[in-house]
Amino acid sequence: MNTQQLKLFKQLLPGLVPLFVFILIDEIWGTQAGLIAALFIGVAELLWIWVKEKRFERFVLFDTLLLLLLGGVSLLLHNEIFFKLKPGLVQLILCAILGFSAFSNLNIVGLMSRRYLKNMDVSDAQMQHMQGSIKLMFWIFLGHTVLVFYATFYLSDAAWAFVSGGLFYILFGVVFLVTFWKQKRRQYGQVQAVSEEEQLPVVDESGKVIGKAPRSACHNGSKLLHPVVHLHVFNKTGAIYLQKRPMNKLVQPGKWDTAVGGHIAFGEDLQTSLKREAWEEIGLQKFSAKLIKSYVWESDLERELVYVFSSNDFQGIQLHSDEVQEGRFWTRRQIEANLGKGLFTPNFENEYREFFLLS
C-alpha cells in the first residue's frame, strides 16, 4: 500500500473502531455490553482527536451514533437484522464518497486531505496519484459492502462478524502485500536503470573529484556540482560559431548555444572530454584549444563547473548528429543586437559578456 493509501486508510480507520470494538465485545458479553463499549470508545476518540489535533471528527461521531441507533432498534425489536445492516450502510456512504472522488472532477477525499495536511503542499501530480489510490479503495470497499449485505441476510452470526470485521483487515493486508511487491519490483527496475545510466563525476569548486552520480541525479535539482567543457570556435573574421539546440532537449530547447558543450564523463580527463564532445556535436577533430577560465554556473536544474575553451580551428566543422539542430557563424554585432531577447541560452550570454564582449 502506498503512502496516499495509508493516509486515506488512517483517515477512515478511526470511524470504524467503534464497530470493531462492538463486534469483539458482543461475542463475549452480548449486544448491550458491546453498545456501551462502542459508545465509550467513540466518545474517547472524539475527545482525543479534539485535544491532539484541535478538530472535530464528524465521521467518528456519525459512525458511533449510527451504531447506537441501529443497535438500539435491534434491542427494542429483538431483531438483529437492523444492527447487522449498520456496517453495510456506513460503507455504502463511504463508497459514494470514494466513487465520487475517483470518477468525477471533484475529489472530495483529496480536498479533505489538503485540509488535514495544511503544512504540506500537494502537487497536481500527487493528487492524480491519490485519485488512482482512491479508485482502488473504492473497489475494495464496494466488494466488502456487498459481502456484508450478503452475510447479513444469508450467513450465520459468526460468519457475519467475520465478514464485517476480520475480513476487512485481511482484504487490506492482501492489497498491502500486492502493492508492496509491485513497488519493490518498480524500485528494482529503477535501480537497474540507474546502474546502467551514464555516471558523471561529482567535484568540488577546485575541480577535485569527490564522488560520482548518475546523469539524472545531477539534473534533478540536487545541485551536485559536476564538470562540463565549453568550446567557442572563431573564424578568421572573429565571428563565433553557435549551435542551435534541438527542441527535444531538457534544458533550453530551441536556443542558440556555445559551439560545443558537454559533460565530462567519470574517469575522463579534460582534453579527452573536449575532443570527444567536439567530434560528437560539430564533427571537429584536428584542432587546438586554449583554456580561458573555469567557473561555477548554477541554474534551477543543475550546478556545473564549466571549463571554457576557445579555438580558431574552424575548417573541420561538419554537423553529423542529431545532437545539434543547425549551426552557423554569428558576427559580434549580430550577437550583441540579440542579447537578452531569449534567442541565446543564458549560459552562452553569460560567457559572451564575461569573456568576449570587451575584447
Residue pairs with C-beta under 8 A, 6 or more apart in sequence:
1 9
1 172
1 175
1 176
1 179
1 180
2 129
2 133
2 179
2 183
4 126
4 129
4 130
4 133
5 133
5 136
5 137
5 175
5 179
7 113
8 109
8 113
8 130
8 133
8 134
8 137
9 137
9 172
11 109
11 112
11 113
11 116
12 59
12 94
14 45
14 49
14 57
14 59
14 60
15 57
15 59
15 60
15 62
15 63
15 90
16 63
16 90
16 168
17 41
17 42
17 45
17 60
18 38
18 39
18 41
18 42
18 45
18 60
18 63
18 64
18 67
19 38
19 63
19 67
19 86
19 87
19 90
19 164
19 165
20 165
21 34
21 37
21 38
21 41
22 34
22 35
22 37
22 38
22 67
22 71
23 34
23 161
23 164
23 165
24 34
24 165
25 33
25 34
25 37
25 38
26 33
26 34
26 161
27 161
31 71
31 74
31 75
31 80
31 83
32 75
34 71
35 67
35 68
35 71
35 72
35 75
38 64
38 67
38 68
38 71
39 64
39 68
41 64
42 60
42 61
42 63
42 64
42 67
43 64
45 57
45 60
46 56
46 57
46 60
46 61
46 64
49 55
49 56
49 57
49 60
50 56
50 57
55 116
63 90
66 86
66 89
66 90
67 86
70 82
70 83
70 85
70 86
70 89
71 83
71 86
73 82
73 83
74 80
74 81
74 82
74 83
80 157
81 152
81 153
84 151
84 152
84 160
84 164
85 149
85 152
87 148
87 164
88 145
88 148
88 149
88 152
91 141
91 144
91 145
91 148
92 145
94 141
95 138
95 141
95 142
95 145
97 108
97 109
98 109
98 134
98 137
98 138
98 141
99 138
99 142
100 106
100 108
101 107
101 108
101 109
101 110
101 131
101 134
102 131
102 134
102 135
102 138
103 135
107 127
107 130
107 131
107 134
109 130
109 134
110 122
110 127
110 130
110 131
110 134
113 122
113 130
114 122
122 130
136 175
140 171
140 172
140 175
143 171
144 163
144 167
144 168
144 171
147 163
147 167
148 160
148 163
148 164
150 163
151 159
151 160
151 163
151 164
152 160
155 163
194 214
194 216
194 217
197 214
197 215
197 216
198 214
198 215
198 263
198 265
199 212
199 213
199 214
199 215
199 265
199 266
200 212
200 213
200 214
200 215
200 218
200 226
200 263
200 264
200 265
200 266
201 209
201 211
201 212
201 226
201 227
201 264
201 265
201 266
201 267
202 209
202 210
202 211
202 212
202 213
202 218
202 224
202 225
202 226
203 209
203 210
203 225
203 226
203 227
203 305
204 210
204 225
205 225
205 296
205 305
207 227
207 294
207 305
212 266
213 222
213 224
213 226
215 263
217 224
218 224
218 226
218 302
219 250
219 251
219 301
219 302
220 301
221 300
221 301
221 302
223 298
223 302
223 303
224 302
224 303
225 296
225 303
225 304
225 305
226 263
226 264
226 302
226 303
226 304
226 305
227 263
227 264
227 304
227 305
227 306
227 307
228 261
228 262
228 263
228 264
228 304
228 305
228 306
228 307
229 260
229 261
229 262
229 264
229 270
229 273
229 274
229 277
229 306
229 307
229 309
230 258
230 260
230 261
230 306
230 307
230 308
230 309
230 347
230 351
231 258
231 259
231 260
231 261
231 274
231 277
231 278
231 289
231 309
231 310
231 311
232 240
232 241
232 258
232 259
232 308
232 309
232 310
232 311
232 351
232 355
232 356
233 240
233 241
233 259
233 260
233 282
233 284
233 287
233 310
233 311
233 312
233 313
233 314
233 317
234 240
234 241
234 310
234 311
234 312
234 314
235 241
235 312
235 314
235 329
236 312
237 331
238 331
238 332
239 329
239 330
239 331
239 332
240 259
240 329
240 330
240 332
240 335
240 352
240 356
241 259
241 282
241 314
241 317
241 327
241 328
241 329
241 330
242 256
242 257
242 258
242 259
242 327
242 328
242 329
242 330
242 344
242 348
243 256
243 257
243 258
243 259
243 260
243 281
243 282
243 324
243 325
243 326
243 327
244 254
244 255
244 256
244 257
244 324
244 325
244 326
244 327
245 251
245 252
245 253
245 254
245 255
245 256
245 257
245 324
245 325
245 345
246 253
246 254
246 322
246 323
246 324
246 325
247 253
247 254
247 325
250 301
251 299
251 301
251 302
252 345
252 346
252 347
254 325
255 342
255 343
255 344
255 345
256 330
256 343
256 344
256 345
256 348
257 344
257 345
257 347
257 348
258 345
258 347
258 348
258 351
259 281
259 282
259 327
260 274
260 277
260 278
260 281
260 282
260 284
261 277
261 281
261 347
262 273
262 276
262 277
262 280
262 281
263 273
264 270
264 273
265 273
268 276
270 291
270 307
274 289
274 307
274 309
275 285
278 284
278 285
278 287
279 285
280 321
280 323
281 321
281 323
281 324
282 317
282 318
282 319
282 324
282 327
283 316
283 317
283 318
283 319
283 320
284 313
284 314
284 316
284 317
284 318
285 316
286 313
286 316
287 311
287 313
287 316
288 311
288 313
289 309
289 310
289 311
289 313
290 309
290 310
290 311
291 307
291 308
291 309
292 308
292 309
292 310
292 355
293 308
293 355
294 305
294 306
294 307
294 308
295 305
295 306
295 308
295 354
296 303
296 304
296 305
296 306
297 303
297 304
297 306
297 347
297 350
298 304
299 346
299 347
306 347
306 351
308 351
308 355
314 329
317 327
319 326
319 327
332 356
335 344
335 352
336 357
338 344
339 349
339 352
339 353
340 349
344 352
